[in-house]
Amino acid sequence: MEPIIELKNVSGRKIEDVSMAIYPSDKIVLLGPSGGGKTTLLRFINLLETPRSGDIKYHGEAIDGHSYPQIRRKIVLLPQTPVVVDGTVLENVNWAHSFKLSAGSGVGDGDFMSCLNVVGIKHLADKPAEQLSGGEKQRLNLAMGFSIKPELMLLDEPTSALDPSASAGIHAVINRLHGKGVSFVIVTHSFAEAVLLADRIGIIIDGRLEQLDKKENVINNPITDSVKQFIISHRQNGS
């Protein structure tokens, strides 16, 4: 199967010699100590930052500056803090779609309402977005990203500010969108969340992707001492 995005020996700000491939229907969770480069790696994948060395390919073809806007329409990066604009929930989805895609794409309110339905906030369509709770804003951001029909969504700690109930709701939405064909790379500090969500887990320590494998292999067969110690410490803490 051809990867959506493939990084080969990519180095740059906080990242050293990272190679990885992200495939259709992937659900990868990135774990590692704070400041280790997880968010920076998302920015490289989304082409918001350019590495100083290494190669990035999109569907097997080398990227260049001219292809960046087109690729970003297929790869959505959602920041840790949800971004909303003045207006209703429905208007925010409309705005996100028009911001990413050209006007006149033939998408109407019915399509945007279906996006809200998928993330479970269709009943809030007419509510001002600024009045939403943290969990509802995170759901709205997922709907906004989903509205442009991405291949890949990159989520930076989507549940870090949420209580357990709201976090569980976001997990359910991620699984629902994944079932609709969206691939995911998710950054989290929670080992428990990674185990719950991931098909594959990547451990990033000091800018290096120490291991990327099926979650069972990472948990039970760490390939470096750094990964082993990281897994042991999180198991002991129960985090």
Steps between C-alpha positions, in 0.01 A plus 500: 500500500637842405550743789312827514810672637850360531789663685856380438785612725328829579684738731413852607393699805481248789493205257795277412511238224133397513370249248137388500216419265133576563258275314130520415291390802797551737435612855838590650548649846826681579627489858809642663632745759400866477715699260612189316375611158155344467320820400785601272469167321132573435600833347747326268234250394258787433774691309476800733874469559770401255771258619863594460570153361317187393214431261122512525280326245125524446352188340845400383590832338748755630334818623597851402383848592235504228328189635476616863151664482350200322648255751380706797145461372541128555699511825337695782688605814282585801682683783478418869272799568189493277467796264155652448389825337206734567174344388298188551628144508369443147661822375834385641489181294406706193792736570751218541388339174519828304837582659653175379315462170403745228155656509230347286591141576136398501493412870196625688370519855367147477852368455627706792212379718603143420852584623352629826289187526806275466669672797180511706422873514238541230259623770739792567510625140342838581689560824781762506825306478663706776238372746592134454672298769857383447390157386239646266760734347729204442216315328433811290864515392481135395187579298677798342791282399278221376299744284779517240512120466863451609703186457692560821427692819781601736382563857721669759389389848126519422390402854766668716260756651195275521346298782471120462143512368580760233820312410303180449268691267795621292638146483163384365501774235855412391400135462189602305698717258761228466220265400409746225845469343701771676852409615634651823825597666430607859738654752427432867676490835264231626628144473150371579353707218762372258421139588128570462518679163805377310548232243868600494696689764804718434737592782691827447785580737735796453381553143552140389229253411634216712230249405188492283310175496175330590411605851535147636858481370597839642353418840629144529818515290668843524803502273714758686578563866344847469169358382512229767552754777227725359249213494597384851466850647152550351382158611617574853331840502181362348484802267 
